[in-house]
Amino acid sequence: MRIPKTRTPADPADGLAAPGSVRHSLIELTVTAVLAEPLLALVGGLTGAGAGAVLLTAAALVTARYVAGAGALETVLRRRPRLMEAHEPGLGDWRWTVGQATDPEGDCRPLRTRLQRLYAVRLSEVHGLRLPADRDRAAELVGPRLWPWVDPEATAPATTVPAVVLRALVDRLESL
């Protein structure tokens, strides 16, 4: 006795797609579009049919683009990767940070934190050092005059960063 194969409605042999799949959604949208076009022609005449055809074609193209994978490309809607900070850095933010650090009534901690991160990345990339573990070698590379500004375990030497020291820190960072 031969037992017949049981087929589910989502069996590809039936020509149907499983509910919730992309194929099923496209079938539903196509059926709706085909039924909507005669209704638009009845209600709006030739103008309604033409407008409906244009709108349905545009919707079909957008849907086809999405299904084809173009939605996976870099777009404005996707979040950008955040490499070094909790927010996206911008030049305006850096100007504010430097202004705060050089202002006599400002705060140098945000700038110092960013400089420590930049030095840690540079020392890691170029010299293979981990700043917390290889502090002696890092201090030697940065230099004794600038190291107190970059040392993650020490407090800042002053409440503001002098412009001369800031220039020297940036120059040293570029030369590493």
C-alpha positions as CSV (number, residue, x, y, z in Angstrom):
1,M,0.0,0.0,0.0
2,R,1.4,3.3,-1.0
3,I,1.0,6.3,1.4
4,P,0.4,9.5,-0.4
5,K,2.7,12.4,0.2
6,T,1.1,15.0,2.4
7,R,1.5,18.4,1.0
8,T,1.1,21.6,2.9
9,P,-0.2,24.8,1.4
10,A,3.3,26.2,1.5
11,D,4.6,23.4,-0.7
12,P,6.4,24.8,-3.7
13,A,4.8,22.2,-5.9
14,D,1.4,23.9,-5.3
15,G,2.7,27.2,-6.6
16,L,1.8,29.0,-3.4
17,A,4.1,30.7,-1.0
18,A,4.1,30.5,2.7
19,P,2.2,33.3,4.4
20,G,4.6,36.0,5.6
21,S,7.2,35.3,3.0
22,V,8.4,37.8,0.4
23,R,6.9,35.7,-2.4
24,H,3.5,35.6,-0.7
25,S,3.6,39.4,-0.1
26,L,4.4,40.0,-3.7
27,I,1.6,37.8,-4.9
28,E,-0.9,39.6,-2.6
29,L,0.3,43.0,-3.8
30,T,0.1,42.0,-7.4
31,V,-3.5,40.7,-7.0
32,T,-4.5,43.9,-5.2
33,A,-2.9,46.0,-7.9
34,V,-4.6,44.1,-10.7
35,L,-8.0,44.5,-9.0
36,A,-7.4,48.2,-8.1
37,E,-6.7,49.3,-11.7
38,P,-10.2,48.5,-13.1
39,L,-11.8,50.1,-10.0
40,L,-9.8,53.2,-10.6
41,A,-10.8,53.2,-14.3
42,L,-14.5,52.9,-13.3
43,V,-14.4,55.6,-10.7
44,G,-12.0,58.1,-12.4
45,G,-12.3,57.2,-16.0
46,L,-9.2,57.4,-18.2
47,T,-7.5,59.9,-15.9
48,G,-8.0,57.7,-12.9
49,A,-6.8,54.6,-14.8
50,G,-3.6,56.5,-15.9
51,A,-2.9,57.9,-12.5
52,G,-3.4,54.5,-10.9
53,A,-1.1,52.9,-13.5
54,V,1.6,55.4,-12.7
55,L,1.3,55.0,-8.9
56,L,1.1,51.2,-9.2
57,T,4.2,51.1,-11.4
58,A,6.1,53.4,-9.0
59,A,5.1,51.2,-6.1
60,A,6.1,48.0,-8.0
61,L,9.6,49.5,-8.8
62,V,10.2,50.5,-5.2
63,T,9.1,47.1,-4.0
64,A,11.3,45.3,-6.6
65,R,14.3,47.4,-5.7
66,Y,13.8,46.5,-2.0
67,V,13.3,42.8,-2.7
68,A,16.4,42.8,-5.0
69,G,18.5,43.9,-2.1
70,A,19.1,47.6,-2.9
71,G,17.7,48.3,0.6
72,A,20.8,46.8,2.0
73,L,23.0,49.5,0.6
74,E,24.3,52.4,2.7
75,T,21.5,54.9,3.1
76,V,20.7,57.8,5.3
77,L,18.3,55.7,7.3
78,R,21.0,53.3,8.5
79,R,23.1,54.1,11.5
80,R,26.8,54.7,10.9
81,P,29.3,52.7,12.8
82,R,30.6,54.4,15.9
83,L,34.3,53.7,16.2
84,M,35.6,55.8,19.1
85,E,32.9,57.6,20.8
86,A,29.3,57.2,22.1
87,H,28.2,59.9,19.6
88,E,29.2,60.8,16.1
89,P,32.1,63.3,16.2
90,G,31.9,66.5,14.2
91,L,34.2,69.5,13.7
92,G,31.8,71.7,15.6
93,D,32.1,69.3,18.6
94,W,35.8,69.4,18.4
95,R,35.9,73.2,18.2
96,W,33.7,73.3,21.3
97,T,35.9,70.8,23.1
98,V,39.2,72.6,22.3
99,G,37.5,75.9,23.2
100,Q,36.5,74.6,26.6
101,A,40.0,73.1,27.2
102,T,41.8,76.4,26.4
103,D,39.4,78.7,28.2
104,P,40.6,79.7,31.7
105,E,37.1,79.0,33.0
106,G,36.6,75.9,30.9
107,D,37.1,72.2,31.5
108,C,40.0,70.2,29.9
109,R,38.6,66.7,30.7
110,P,36.7,66.2,27.5
111,L,39.7,67.1,25.3
112,R,42.0,65.1,27.5
113,T,39.8,62.0,27.2
114,R,39.7,62.4,23.4
115,L,43.5,62.9,23.2
116,Q,44.0,59.8,25.4
117,R,41.8,57.8,23.0
118,L,43.6,59.1,19.9
119,Y,47.1,58.3,21.4
120,A,45.9,54.9,22.5
121,V,44.8,54.1,19.0
122,R,47.9,55.5,17.4
123,L,50.3,53.7,19.8
124,S,48.3,50.5,19.2
125,E,48.3,50.7,15.4
126,V,51.8,51.9,14.8
127,H,53.8,50.5,17.7
128,G,51.6,47.6,18.9
129,L,51.3,49.0,22.4
130,R,48.4,48.8,24.7
131,L,48.3,52.0,26.7
132,P,47.3,50.6,30.1
133,A,49.7,47.7,29.9
134,D,52.7,49.3,28.2
135,R,52.8,52.6,30.1
136,D,56.6,52.9,30.3
137,R,57.2,52.4,26.6
138,A,54.3,54.7,25.8
139,A,55.7,57.4,28.1
140,E,59.0,57.0,26.3
141,L,57.5,57.4,22.9
142,V,55.2,60.4,23.8
143,G,57.9,62.2,25.7
144,P,58.2,63.3,29.3
145,R,56.9,66.8,28.7
146,L,53.6,65.6,27.0
147,W,53.1,62.3,28.8
148,P,51.3,63.8,31.9
149,W,48.5,65.1,29.5
150,V,48.0,61.6,28.0
151,D,48.6,59.4,31.0
152,P,45.3,57.6,31.7
153,E,46.1,56.9,35.3
154,A,47.2,60.5,36.3
155,T,45.3,63.6,36.8
156,A,45.6,66.5,34.4
157,P,48.6,68.8,35.1
158,A,46.4,71.9,34.9
159,T,42.7,72.8,34.6
160,T,43.3,74.2,31.1
161,V,45.5,73.1,28.2
162,P,47.9,75.8,27.1
163,A,47.8,76.4,23.3
164,V,51.5,75.6,23.1
165,V,51.0,72.2,24.8
166,L,48.0,71.5,22.6
167,R,50.0,72.1,19.4
168,A,52.8,70.0,20.7
169,L,50.4,67.1,21.6
170,V,48.9,67.3,18.1
171,D,52.3,67.4,16.4
172,R,53.6,64.5,18.5
173,L,50.4,62.5,17.7
174,E,51.0,63.0,13.9
175,S,54.7,62.1,14.2
176,L,54.1,58.8,16.0
